[in-house]
């Protein structure tokens, strides 16, 4: 099992990838909402939302925020430090389920998404569009969307996972080829 996470203080996107006969597929993608008033409880709430059960953990990939200079950043650096704490807490929680071959990796946004903006001038989310093109219809059924305003968190977690799977040569860019030989039993 591979877990990819887009951390946030109020909403964290989680994508869980599983495999059958060497083919990786999206088992589920969901959002962990957090209403905690303090950072410590935020870390606890997000960690609880990342449940893997008794599965073997092959990799954990978590986006780690990059703090830009004041003139380039759209976010308050203090908020990004809190997001980094959530990312670290989620990694620490999942590391408890790791073994010596588990890959644990923090990834900067530019590493996995390049210069893709959150939204284009026309209001489209290029990361969401990339996910919709790269996922098989059966995988899309495993995406639990909370509503328009927070769905980008889930699509970022999915896109991060797709990036990792392609980089490691564990998944093809073609959703049909990636899903070949998988039955509904494996995907749902």
Rosetta blueprint (number, residue, H / E / L):
1 X L
2 X E
3 X E
4 X E
5 X E
6 X E
7 X L
8 X L
9 X L
10 X L
11 X E
12 X E
13 X E
14 X E
15 X E
16 X E
17 X E
18 X E
19 X E
20 X E
21 X L
22 X L
23 X E
24 X E
25 X E
26 X E
27 X E
28 X E
29 X E
30 X E
31 X E
32 X E
33 X E
34 X L
35 X L
36 X L
37 X L
38 X L
39 X H
40 X H
41 X H
42 X H
43 X H
44 X H
45 X H
46 X H
47 X H
48 X H
49 X L
50 X L
51 X L
52 X L
53 X L
54 X L
55 X L
56 X L
57 X L
58 X L
59 X E
60 X E
61 X E
62 X E
63 X E
64 X E
65 X L
66 X L
67 X L
68 X L
69 X L
70 X L
71 X L
72 X L
73 X L
74 X L
75 X L
76 X L
77 X H
78 X H
79 X H
80 X H
81 X H
82 X H
83 X H
84 X H
85 X H
86 X H
87 X H
88 X H
89 X H
90 X H
91 X H
92 X H
93 X H
94 X H
95 X H
96 X L
97 X L
98 X L
99 X L
100 X L
101 X L
102 X L
103 X E
104 X E
105 X E
106 X E
107 X E
108 X E
109 X H
110 X H
111 X H
112 X H
113 X H
114 X L
115 X L
116 X L
117 X L
118 X L
119 X L
120 X L
121 X L
122 X L
123 X L
124 X L
125 X L
126 X H
127 X H
128 X H
129 X H
130 X H
131 X H
132 X H
133 X H
134 X H
135 X L
136 X L
137 X H
138 X H
139 X H
140 X H
141 X L
142 X L
143 X E
144 X L
145 X L
146 X L
147 X L
148 X H
149 X H
150 X H
151 X H
152 X H
153 X H
154 X H
155 X H
156 X H
157 X H
158 X H
159 X H
160 X H
161 X H
162 X H
163 X H
164 X H
165 X H
166 X H
167 X H
168 X L
169 X L
170 X L
171 X L
172 X L
173 X L
174 X L
175 X H
176 X H
177 X H
178 X H
179 X L
180 X L
181 X L
182 X L
183 X L
184 X H
185 X H
186 X H
187 X H
188 X L
